[in-house]
Amino acid sequence: MTQTGRCLCGEISYEFSGDLIATAVCHCDHCQRQSGAAFSVNLIMHVDQVTVTGPIKTFEDRGEKGDAVYVHRRFCGRCGSPILSELVEPPGLVALKAGTLDDRTVVQPQVQAWCVDKQPWVDLGELHAMERE
């Protein structure tokens, strides 16, 4: 099944197909800042599963320590919508931002990550928390 999505202004669009690795809620400080919310909901997949159309911009996120790039955050340069984050390690994986899907009703988060940064008022029930490495 193929799914589609786009940025707020429509300049960037994408489609992907195949099985997801996971749907993850990320509470890390950088996802909070990028999303402007308490967390980011991400569809984790292989980079070759998604095709992006349009002039996408990239921010090289160096993480909290500021040393090496750990993720390439891709977004629309016109409206600022985050589209996906390409992980450096492990290579070949992307986190597609679930809020940009055309049909968001199919999103079912499975795990939470970076719960150490989770806002105290966020309660996602019994959703499994991944340990921070």
DRENBAZA-6727 format. One record per residue (C-alpha): residue in three letters; x negated, y negated, z. Coordinates in steps of 0.5 Angstrom, whole numbers. Each point is the difference from the previous one (the first is absolute). Example, Ala and Ser with C-alpha at 12.3 -4.5 7.8 and 13.67 -1.06 7.14 Angstrom:
<sites>
@residuo:ALA x:-25 y:9 z:16 .
@residuo:SER x:-2 y:-7 z:-2 .
</sites>
This chain:
<sites>
@residuo:MET x:0 y:0 z:0 .
@residuo:THR x:-3 y:-7 z:-2 .
@residuo:GLN x:1 y:-6 z:5 .
@residuo:THR x:-1 y:-7 z:-2 .
@residuo:GLY x:-1 y:-7 z:4 .
@residuo:ARG x:-2 y:-7 z:-1 .
@residuo:CYS x:-3 y:-6 z:3 .
@residuo:LEU x:5 y:-6 z:3 .
@residuo:CYS x:-1 y:-4 z:-7 .
@residuo:GLY x:0 y:6 z:-5 .
@residuo:GLU x:-7 y:-1 z:-3 .
@residuo:ILE x:-2 y:6 z:3 .
@residuo:SER x:3 y:7 z:-1 .
@residuo:TYR x:-1 y:7 z:1 .
@residuo:GLU x:2 y:7 z:0 .
@residuo:PHE x:-2 y:7 z:3 .
@residuo:SER x:1 y:7 z:0 .
@residuo:GLY x:-1 y:6 z:3 .
@residuo:ASP x:0 y:2 z:8 .
@residuo:LEU x:-3 y:-5 z:5 .
@residuo:ILE x:-5 y:2 z:5 .
@residuo:ALA x:4 y:-3 z:6 .
@residuo:THR x:4 y:-6 z:1 .
@residuo:ALA x:-4 y:-4 z:6 .
@residuo:VAL x:2 y:-6 z:4 .
@residuo:CYS x:-7 y:-4 z:1 .
@residuo:HIS x:0 y:-4 z:7 .
@residuo:CYS x:-7 y:-3 z:-2 .
@residuo:ASP x:-2 y:-7 z:1 .
@residuo:HIS x:-1 y:-1 z:-7 .
@residuo:CYS x:6 y:3 z:-2 .
@residuo:GLN x:4 y:-4 z:4 .
@residuo:ARG x:-3 y:-6 z:-2 .
@residuo:GLN x:1 y:2 z:-8 .
@residuo:SER x:7 y:2 z:1 .
@residuo:GLY x:2 y:-6 z:5 .
@residuo:ALA x:3 y:5 z:4 .
@residuo:ALA x:-1 y:5 z:6 .
@residuo:PHE x:-2 y:5 z:-5 .
@residuo:SER x:-1 y:3 z:-7 .
@residuo:VAL x:4 y:6 z:-3 .
@residuo:ASN x:-5 y:3 z:-5 .
@residuo:LEU x:1 y:6 z:-5 .
@residuo:ILE x:-6 y:4 z:0 .
@residuo:MET x:-2 y:3 z:-7 .
@residuo:HIS x:-6 y:1 z:-5 .
@residuo:VAL x:-2 y:-6 z:-4 .
@residuo:ASP x:2 y:4 z:-6 .
@residuo:GLN x:7 y:0 z:1 .
@residuo:VAL x:2 y:-7 z:0 .
@residuo:THR x:-1 y:-5 z:-6 .
@residuo:VAL x:0 y:-7 z:1 .
@residuo:THR x:2 y:-5 z:-5 .
@residuo:GLY x:-2 y:-8 z:0 .
@residuo:PRO x:-5 y:-4 z:3 .
@residuo:ILE x:-2 y:3 z:6 .
@residuo:LYS x:-5 y:-4 z:5 .
@residuo:THR x:-4 y:4 z:5 .
@residuo:PHE x:-2 y:-2 z:7 .
@residuo:GLU x:-6 y:4 z:3 .
@residuo:ASP x:2 y:1 z:7 .
@residuo:ARG x:-7 y:1 z:5 .
@residuo:GLY x:4 y:2 z:6 .
@residuo:GLU x:-1 y:-2 z:7 .
@residuo:LYS x:-7 y:1 z:0 .
@residuo:GLY x:-1 y:-4 z:-7 .
@residuo:ASP x:-6 y:4 z:-2 .
@residuo:ALA x:2 y:5 z:-6 .
@residuo:VAL x:6 y:0 z:-4 .
@residuo:TYR x:5 y:5 z:2 .
@residuo:VAL x:6 y:-2 z:-4 .
@residuo:HIS x:2 y:-4 z:-7 .
@residuo:ARG x:7 y:-3 z:2 .
@residuo:ARG x:3 y:-1 z:-7 .
@residuo:PHE x:6 y:-6 z:-1 .
@residuo:CYS x:3 y:-4 z:-4 .
@residuo:GLY x:-4 y:-7 z:-1 .
@residuo:ARG x:7 y:-4 z:-2 .
@residuo:CYS x:4 y:2 z:6 .
@residuo:GLY x:-4 y:3 z:5 .
@residuo:SER x:3 y:7 z:0 .
@residuo:PRO x:-4 y:6 z:3 .
@residuo:ILE x:0 y:5 z:-5 .
@residuo:LEU x:-5 y:6 z:2 .
@residuo:SER x:-6 y:1 z:4 .
@residuo:GLU x:-5 y:4 z:-3 .
@residuo:LEU x:-4 y:4 z:5 .
@residuo:VAL x:-8 y:0 z:0 .
@residuo:GLU x:0 y:6 z:4 .
@residuo:PRO x:2 y:5 z:-2 .
@residuo:PRO x:0 y:-2 z:-7 .
@residuo:GLY x:5 y:1 z:-5 .
@residuo:LEU x:6 y:-1 z:5 .
@residuo:VAL x:5 y:-6 z:0 .
@residuo:ALA x:5 y:-3 z:5 .
@residuo:LEU x:6 y:-3 z:-4 .
@residuo:LYS x:4 y:-5 z:4 .
@residuo:ALA x:7 y:3 z:1 .
@residuo:GLY x:3 y:-7 z:0 .
@residuo:THR x:-1 y:-1 z:-7 .
@residuo:LEU x:4 y:6 z:-3 .
@residuo:ASP x:6 y:-1 z:-4 .
@residuo:ASP x:3 y:5 z:4 .
@residuo:ARG x:-2 y:0 z:7 .
@residuo:THR x:6 y:4 z:3 .
@residuo:VAL x:-5 y:7 z:-2 .
@residuo:VAL x:-5 y:-2 z:5 .
@residuo:GLN x:-1 y:4 z:6 .
@residuo:PRO x:-6 y:-1 z:5 .
@residuo:GLN x:-4 y:6 z:2 .
@residuo:VAL x:-5 y:-3 z:4 .
@residuo:GLN x:-3 y:-6 z:4 .
@residuo:ALA x:-7 y:-2 z:-1 .
@residuo:TRP x:-4 y:-5 z:4 .
@residuo:CYS x:5 y:0 z:6 .
@residuo:VAL x:-6 y:-3 z:5 .
@residuo:ASP x:2 y:-7 z:-4 .
@residuo:LYS x:8 y:1 z:0 .
@residuo:GLN x:4 y:-5 z:3 .
@residuo:PRO x:3 y:2 z:7 .
@residuo:TRP x:7 y:-2 z:-2 .
@residuo:VAL x:0 y:5 z:-6 .
@residuo:ASP x:3 y:7 z:1 .
@residuo:LEU x:0 y:5 z:-6 .
@residuo:GLY x:3 y:5 z:4 .
@residuo:GLU x:-3 y:7 z:0 .
@residuo:LEU x:-4 y:-1 z:-7 .
@residuo:HIS x:-7 y:3 z:1 .
@residuo:ALA x:-6 y:-4 z:2 .
@residuo:MET x:-7 y:1 z:-4 .
@residuo:GLU x:-6 y:0 z:5 .
@residuo:ARG x:-4 y:-6 z:-1 .
@residuo:GLU x:-7 y:3 z:-3 .
</sites>
